[in-house]
């Protein structure tokens, strides 16, 4: 299966009283400043179920981390997050926000 580098995200607030946001779509590509493909969250989850691998790569550290699924305890929906590697620049929350316009 294919490997996809996530370079940007679109996030929406979870809702009150939580202040966190969930990723609802991502952009993938080789250029960390520009996404080549837009993926919905459901598209990413389906591709992961089919064996595709999604990852991020830190521009300063050069380190990669796998993206994993998780179920939000508040809303009981499956989302994605960065693997726990303690490197900030490859965290999904550290990537730039996708601009599809």
N, C-alpha and C positions, 0 to 999 in steps of 0.2 A: 504494500500500500504506500501511498504518498506521504511525504512530510511537508508541513506547511508552517512557514514562519509568520507569526502574527506580528504586525508592525503598528497597528492602531486599534483602538476600541471605541465603541459607542456605549455609554452607560446611562441608565435611568435610575432615579432614586427608588429605594425600596418602599418608602412610605412612612408615615408617622407611626410610632415615635422613633423609628430607626432612621439614622442619617446616612447609612451606607448606600451604595449604589450597586446594581447588578449589570453585568455586561449583556447587552442585547444584540450586538453584532460586532464583527471584527473585520479587519482588512488584512490580507496576507500578501506577501511578496518578498523579493530579495533586497529591495531598496528600503532601508529603515525610515526614509522620509516620504515614501509614497506607496500606497497599497495598489496592487494589481487586480486583486479580486475582493469582492465584498461577500461576506458570509453572514447569514442570520445565525442567531444562537442555535435554533433548531437544526440548521444545516450543519453546524459544527458538531453538535451532539450526534446527529445521524452519521456523519463521516467518522467520528470517533468509534461509534458502534461497529462500523465496517472495517475498522483497523487502521484508519488514517491517524497520523500523529501530528499534533499541533504543539508548537514550542515558541519561546521567545528567546531573544539574544540581546544581552546588554551591550550598548555601544561603547561604554567606557571599560567595562570589565571583560568583555568578550565572552562572558559565560552564558551558556544556554540553560534553560529549564523547561521541562515538559509542562504542558497545560493539562489539568485534570478536571474531572467532573466533581461536583458536590451538590448536595441537596440543602437548600436554605431552610434553616429551622423555623424561620418566621413565616415564609410563604409556601413552603413545601414544594418548591419547583427546583428542577435541576438546572444548575448554571455551571460556568467554568471559572477556574482560578489558576494562578501560577503555582507551580510546585514549590514546596517549602525549602528554599536553598539559602535564605538569608542574604541574597544579593539584590539590592534595591533596583538597579537599573534594568534588570530583566523581568521585573514584576509587571504584570498586566496593567496595574494601576499607574505605572510610571511611563507607559507608552503614550504617544500623542493621541489626541482625539481625532477619529476619522472625520473627514469632511467630504461628504459624497456629492456636494453640490457643484 
